[in-house]
Amino acid sequence: MTEARHAVVTGVALVALAGALFGLTRFSKGGRRPPPAASAVAPPPKLEPLAAEGWLVELEVPSFSSSLAAVPLGATEPRPVVLALHGGADRPEWACGTWVGIAKSRPFVVCPRGTVGSDGQFGWGSRDDVERELRGALKALKARFGRHVAGGPVVLAAFGAGVKPALEIARTEPTFFNRLALVGAGPELWSAGNAAVYARSGGQRVLFVASDAERLAASRTYWLFANGAGLEAKLRDLGERGLVFDAEVARGVADEWAWLVAGDPLYPE
């Protein structure tokens, strides 16, 4: 098995949010002023059902190969975004399919290509290049799908060789990349100091998933760093399977997805 093995699980959930606002009773020289009537907080405006040529579309990104985006077809309200970095010798199509299943088809899943190798598979270049490609893909997504794309923070997900640039990028803007899902984190990628800066600057939750002994040891260290820094962190050990993202690993990540996005109103329970 290699980094290129993936699986898809699908499903869609939708819940509306509501609330109430009450005024305070006030007294004045002229007598008692009645409180204003309570008014409900308006839900997000209803949008036309999101349409595209298919569930997976291409996004043109200047200076880079096109990125792919999995689209929540039929959505009638703004949807959140997952930015997914594939592994080494991998493909964005596989990453998009896997994370759509994990997230139960609710968010947009944006999957940059990275750099192409002689075998036609994809890897990653420098941190700066990966960051520019990610931001270009996100800009292209918003330009194409407009109000269907929710504003605010995104989930940054990565597997194998994609974990290193994901962690480097998350540290540059923790308030935007405030939830991380890291599958197969290798050694020497994150320090206690990095975790502290990420936590102080807006990072919220980190999920570490490991399927082999070496990466489990690294992830356990990162998990300890994260907890010591005050982050909400979770470690999922999937046993000795090697560095893979097969159906079993995808199911393990999916089991923890609700925990990762808990508290985000764009992911109603």
C-alpha positions in Angstrom: 0.0 0.0 0.0 1.2 3.5 -0.8 0.3 7.1 0.0 -2.0 7.1 -3.0 -4.7 4.8 -1.5 -7.8 6.5 -0.4 -11.6 6.0 0.3 -14.7 8.1 0.2 -17.7 8.2 2.6 -20.5 10.6 1.8 -23.4 12.3 3.6 -24.8 15.8 4.1 -26.1 17.4 7.3 -27.9 20.8 7.7 -29.2 22.7 10.7 -30.4 26.3 11.0 -29.3 28.6 13.8 -31.7 30.9 15.7 -31.6 33.2 18.8 -33.5 36.0 20.6 -32.6 39.5 21.7 -34.4 41.3 24.6 -34.3 44.9 25.6 -33.9 46.1 29.2 -36.7 47.9 31.2 -35.8 51.6 31.7 -37.2 54.3 33.9 -37.4 58.0 33.1 -39.0 61.1 34.5 -42.1 60.6 32.3 -42.7 57.1 33.6 -41.8 53.6 32.8 -40.7 52.7 29.2 -41.9 49.3 28.1 -39.1 46.9 26.8 -38.9 46.5 23.1 -40.3 43.4 21.6 -38.0 40.4 21.2 -36.8 39.8 17.6 -35.3 36.6 16.2 -31.8 36.7 14.8 -32.2 36.2 11.1 -30.7 32.9 9.7 -28.3 33.2 6.7 -30.1 34.3 3.6 -31.3 31.5 1.4 -29.2 31.1 -1.8 -30.0 29.5 -5.0 -29.0 25.8 -4.9 -25.3 25.5 -5.7 -24.8 24.1 -9.2 -21.7 23.0 -11.1 -20.8 20.6 -13.9 -20.0 17.9 -11.3 -19.0 17.3 -7.7 -15.3 17.9 -8.6 -14.3 21.0 -10.6 -11.1 22.6 -11.7 -10.0 26.0 -10.4 -7.6 28.1 -12.5 -4.7 29.4 -10.3 -2.4 31.9 -11.9 1.3 30.7 -12.0 0.3 27.2 -10.9 -1.5 24.1 -12.3 -5.2 24.1 -11.8 -6.4 23.1 -8.3 -9.4 20.8 -7.8 -12.4 21.5 -5.6 -15.1 19.2 -4.4 -18.4 21.1 -4.4 -21.4 20.6 -2.0 -23.9 20.5 -4.8 -27.4 21.8 -3.9 -26.2 23.9 -0.9 -28.5 26.8 -0.2 -26.4 28.5 2.4 -22.7 29.5 2.8 -20.5 26.4 3.3 -17.1 26.1 5.1 -13.9 25.2 3.4 -11.3 22.4 3.9 -7.9 22.9 2.3 -6.4 19.5 1.7 -2.8 18.7 1.0 -2.1 15.3 -0.5 0.9 13.1 0.3 4.0 12.4 -1.8 3.7 10.7 -5.2 -0.1 11.4 -4.8 -2.9 13.1 -6.7 -5.3 15.9 -5.7 -8.3 13.9 -7.0 -7.7 11.2 -4.4 -7.2 13.8 -1.6 -10.5 15.5 -2.5 -12.4 12.2 -2.6 -11.1 11.1 0.7 -11.8 14.4 2.6 -15.2 14.7 1.1 -16.1 11.4 2.6 -14.5 12.3 6.0 -16.4 15.6 6.2 -19.6 14.0 5.0 -19.9 16.2 1.9 -20.7 19.4 3.9 -17.7 21.7 3.1 -16.0 22.8 -0.1 -12.8 20.7 -0.2 -10.0 22.5 -2.1 -7.1 20.3 -3.3 -4.0 22.0 -4.8 -1.9 19.9 -7.2 1.6 20.9 -6.0 4.6 19.9 -8.2 4.4 17.1 -10.8 7.1 14.4 -10.9 8.4 12.3 -13.8 5.9 9.6 -12.9 2.9 12.0 -13.3 2.2 12.0 -9.6 2.4 15.1 -7.4 4.5 16.3 -4.5 5.3 19.7 -2.9 7.8 22.4 -3.4 8.9 25.2 -1.0 6.7 26.4 1.8 6.3 29.8 0.0 5.1 28.1 -3.2 2.7 25.9 -1.4 1.2 28.9 0.5 0.8 31.0 -2.6 -0.9 28.0 -4.4 -3.2 27.5 -1.4 -4.2 31.2 -1.3 -4.6 31.3 -5.1 -6.9 28.3 -5.0 -9.0 29.8 -2.2 -9.3 33.1 -4.1 -10.4 31.2 -7.3 -13.0 29.2 -5.2 -14.5 32.4 -3.9 -14.5 34.1 -7.3 -16.4 31.2 -8.8 -18.9 30.3 -6.1 -19.4 33.7 -4.4 -21.7 33.8 -1.4 -21.9 30.0 -1.3 -18.3 30.1 0.2 -18.4 31.0 3.9 -16.0 33.5 5.2 -13.8 33.0 8.2 -11.3 30.3 9.3 -10.8 27.0 7.3 -9.7 23.5 8.3 -6.2 22.7 7.0 -5.9 19.0 6.4 -2.8 17.1 5.3 -1.4 13.6 4.7 2.2 12.3 4.6 4.5 14.7 2.7 1.8 17.4 2.9 2.0 17.7 6.7 5.3 19.6 6.7 4.1 22.5 4.6 0.7 22.4 6.3 2.3 23.0 9.7 4.6 25.7 8.4 1.7 27.5 6.8 -0.6 27.2 9.8 2.0 28.8 12.0 2.0 31.9 9.7 -1.7 32.6 10.3 -3.2 30.6 13.1 -6.4 32.5 13.3 -7.2 31.5 9.7 -5.8 28.0 9.8 -7.2 27.4 13.3 -8.0 23.7 13.0 -5.6 21.1 11.7 -6.1 17.5 10.7 -2.6 15.8 10.3 -2.4 12.2 9.0 1.0 10.7 9.2 3.1 13.5 10.7 6.8 12.7 10.4 9.5 13.5 13.0 11.1 16.9 13.6 8.2 19.0 12.2 6.8 20.8 15.3 8.4 22.0 18.5 7.0 23.0 21.9 7.7 26.6 20.9 5.8 26.3 17.7 2.9 24.9 19.5 2.9 27.7 22.1 3.0 30.4 19.3 0.2 28.7 17.4 -2.0 28.5 20.6 -1.4 32.1 21.6 -2.1 33.4 18.1 -5.5 31.8 17.6 -4.9 28.1 16.9 -7.7 26.0 18.4 -7.8 22.3 17.7 -5.3 19.8 16.2 -6.0 16.2 15.3 -3.0 13.8 14.9 -3.6 10.5 13.2 -0.9 7.8 12.8 -0.9 4.4 11.2 2.7 3.3 11.8 5.1 3.2 14.8 7.5 5.9 13.7 4.8 8.5 13.0 2.9 7.5 16.1 5.9 8.3 18.2 6.3 11.7 16.4 2.5 12.4 16.7 2.6 11.5 20.4 5.3 14.1 20.9 3.4 16.8 19.0 0.3 15.9 20.9 2.1 16.5 24.2 3.5 19.8 22.9 0.0 20.9 21.8 -1.6 20.0 25.2 1.2 21.8 27.0 0.6 24.9 25.0 -3.1 24.9 25.9 -4.4 23.7 22.5 -7.2 21.2 22.3 -5.5 18.2 20.7 -6.4 14.6 20.0 -4.2 11.6 18.9 -5.7 8.6 17.0 -3.6 5.5 16.8 -4.6 3.2 14.0 -2.1 0.5 14.5 0.8 -0.7 12.4 -0.4 -0.2 8.8 2.5 1.8 7.2 2.2 5.3 5.8 -1.2 4.9 4.0 -4.4 6.7 3.6 -6.6 3.7 2.8 -10.3 3.0 3.7 -9.4 2.0 7.3 -7.4 5.2 7.9 -10.1 7.3 6.4 -12.7 5.8 8.7 -10.4 6.5 11.7 -10.2 10.2 10.7 -13.9 10.4 10.0 -14.6 9.1 13.5 -12.8 12.2 14.9 -14.2 14.7 12.5 -17.1 15.9 14.7 -14.6 16.5 17.5 -12.3 18.6 15.2 -15.1 20.9 14.0 -17.1 21.0 17.2 -18.1 24.6 18.2 -17.9 25.9 14.6 -21.4 27.1 13.6 -20.8 26.2 10.0 -20.7 22.5 11.1 -24.0 22.1 13.0 -24.2 18.9 15.0 
